[in-house]
Amino acid sequence: MVVDKGPFCQLLQYQRPSTKDNDIPHRKKLHDEVVEKAKVAIQRLMEHLGVWFIIFFLLYYPYFCV
């Protein structure tokens, strides 16, 4: 993953020189955060759009998996 690569960590440290290696989260932590935020977003869309969101998701889901 990009997060584990040296150049990415160097970029983060360049943007904020006070950043230490321990300040950069592990890729598993970042993955878990993104998945959790996606679940919340999908739940909110389902609450607001209801059936229309489910139809959209079923029609376009294969395109998101590529």
Residue, then its C-alpha position, 0 to 999 in steps of 0.5 A: m500500500v502507498v501508506d507503507k512506502g517511504p516516499f509517501c511518509q516523506l511527503l507527509q513529513y515534508q508537509r508537516p516537519s514536526t511529524k514523526d514516524n509514529d504519527i503516521p497511522h498503519r494502513k490497517k487503521l486507515h483502511d478501517e477508518v475509510v470503511e467505517k466512513a463509507k458505511v456511515a455514508i451509505q446508511r445516510l444515503m439509504e435513509h434519505l433516498g430509500v428505495w432509489f438508492i438501493i436501485f442505483f447501488l444495484l445498477y452501478y455497483p459493478y462499476f465501483c468494483v473495478 
